[in-house]
Amino acid sequence: MMKHTGALMLVGVGGFLGSVARYGVTLLVAPFLTGFPLPTLLVNILGSFLIGFLSELAISTTLVSPEARLFLVTGFCGGFTTFSAYMFEHTALLKDGQLFYASLYLGGSIAGGLIALYTGALLAKLWT
């Protein structure tokens, strides 16, 4: 039980810091906002870079321990942007030669996400 509690704490604290960093990017970019979602674009690109960099270090070297990977990749990057996890998982499917599943994941995430967003908004509008 303690092992899982420690892992949960690493992910939770990392996620908190990632979320705060995401908001920090929004505050830094706010003076330059023109109606385009620039903070989200920057966070998605930076998060994708970070998850690729940190995951490769964790896989290829001993520089990133399993605990650090939980904190940085799952926690921080997950709190910073889930887009980075999406890109990492999609790339992993492509690297494994799973073109069908990669396509299903890509299309399902985009189409399913858009359908879910519009359905949720419609239900909220009908409810209010």
C-alpha positions as CSV (number, residue, x, y, z in Angstrom):
1,M,0.0,0.0,0.0
2,M,2.8,2.4,0.9
3,K,4.4,1.9,-2.6
4,H,1.2,3.0,-4.3
5,T,0.8,5.9,-1.9
6,G,4.2,7.2,-2.7
7,A,3.6,6.9,-6.4
8,L,0.3,8.7,-6.0
9,M,2.0,11.5,-4.2
10,L,4.7,11.8,-6.9
11,V,2.1,12.0,-9.6
12,G,-0.1,14.3,-7.6
13,V,2.6,16.8,-6.7
14,G,4.0,16.7,-10.2
15,G,0.5,17.2,-11.6
16,F,-0.1,20.2,-9.3
17,L,3.2,21.8,-10.4
18,G,2.4,21.1,-14.1
19,S,-1.0,22.7,-13.8
20,V,0.5,25.8,-12.1
21,A,3.1,26.0,-14.8
22,R,0.4,25.8,-17.5
23,Y,-1.4,28.7,-15.8
24,G,2.0,30.6,-15.6
25,V,2.4,30.3,-19.4
26,T,-1.1,31.7,-19.8
27,L,-0.1,34.7,-17.6
28,L,3.2,35.2,-19.4
29,V,1.5,35.2,-22.9
30,A,-1.6,37.2,-21.9
31,P,-0.2,40.5,-23.1
32,F,0.2,39.0,-26.6
33,L,-3.2,37.4,-26.9
34,T,-5.1,38.3,-30.0
35,G,-8.0,35.8,-29.9
36,F,-5.8,32.9,-31.0
37,P,-5.2,30.2,-28.3
38,L,-1.5,30.9,-28.2
39,P,-0.9,29.7,-24.6
40,T,-2.5,26.3,-25.3
41,L,-0.5,25.9,-28.5
42,L,2.7,26.7,-26.7
43,V,1.9,24.4,-23.8
44,N,1.1,21.6,-26.2
45,I,4.3,22.0,-28.1
46,L,6.5,22.4,-25.0
47,G,4.7,19.5,-23.2
48,S,5.3,17.2,-26.2
49,F,8.9,18.1,-26.3
50,L,9.3,17.5,-22.6
51,I,7.5,14.2,-22.5
52,G,9.6,13.0,-25.5
53,F,12.9,14.2,-24.0
54,L,12.2,12.8,-20.5
55,S,10.7,9.5,-21.7
56,E,13.7,8.8,-23.9
57,L,16.1,9.6,-21.1
58,A,14.2,7.3,-18.8
59,I,14.2,4.5,-21.4
60,S,17.8,4.9,-22.7
61,T,19.7,6.0,-19.6
62,T,19.7,5.9,-15.8
63,L,19.4,9.7,-15.6
64,V,15.7,9.5,-15.0
65,S,14.6,7.0,-12.3
66,P,11.2,5.3,-12.3
67,E,10.2,7.7,-9.5
68,A,11.4,10.8,-11.4
69,R,9.6,9.5,-14.4
70,L,6.3,9.3,-12.4
71,F,6.8,12.8,-11.1
72,L,8.0,14.5,-14.3
73,V,6.3,12.6,-17.1
74,T,3.1,11.3,-15.6
75,G,2.6,14.1,-13.1
76,F,4.2,17.3,-14.3
77,C,3.7,16.7,-18.1
78,G,0.2,15.3,-17.4
79,G,-0.8,18.3,-15.4
80,F,0.9,20.7,-17.9
81,T,-0.9,19.2,-20.9
82,T,-2.5,15.9,-21.7
83,F,-1.8,16.5,-25.3
84,S,1.8,15.5,-24.7
85,A,0.7,12.1,-23.4
86,Y,-1.5,11.7,-26.4
87,M,1.4,12.5,-28.8
88,F,3.7,10.1,-26.9
89,E,1.2,7.2,-27.0
90,H,0.4,7.8,-30.6
91,T,4.1,7.8,-31.5
92,A,4.6,4.6,-29.5
93,L,1.9,2.9,-31.5
94,L,3.6,4.0,-34.8
95,K,7.0,2.9,-33.6
96,D,5.5,-0.5,-32.8
97,G,4.1,-0.8,-36.3
98,Q,0.5,-0.6,-35.1
99,L,-0.7,1.6,-37.9
100,F,-4.3,0.5,-37.5
101,Y,-4.4,1.3,-33.7
102,A,-2.5,4.5,-34.3
103,S,-5.0,5.6,-36.8
104,L,-7.9,4.5,-34.6
105,Y,-6.4,6.4,-31.6
106,L,-5.8,9.5,-33.7
107,G,-9.2,9.6,-35.3
108,G,-11.1,8.4,-32.3
109,S,-9.5,11.0,-30.0
110,I,-10.2,13.9,-32.4
111,A,-13.7,12.8,-33.6
112,G,-14.7,11.4,-30.2
113,G,-13.4,14.4,-28.3
114,L,-15.3,16.8,-30.6
115,I,-18.5,14.8,-30.4
116,A,-18.2,14.6,-26.6
117,L,-17.5,18.3,-26.3
118,Y,-20.5,19.3,-28.4
119,T,-22.7,16.7,-26.7
120,G,-21.7,17.9,-23.3
121,A,-22.3,21.6,-24.3
122,L,-25.7,20.7,-25.8
123,L,-26.8,18.8,-22.7
124,A,-25.7,21.7,-20.4
125,K,-27.6,24.1,-22.6
126,L,-30.7,21.9,-22.5
127,W,-30.4,21.5,-18.7
128,T,-30.2,25.3,-18.0
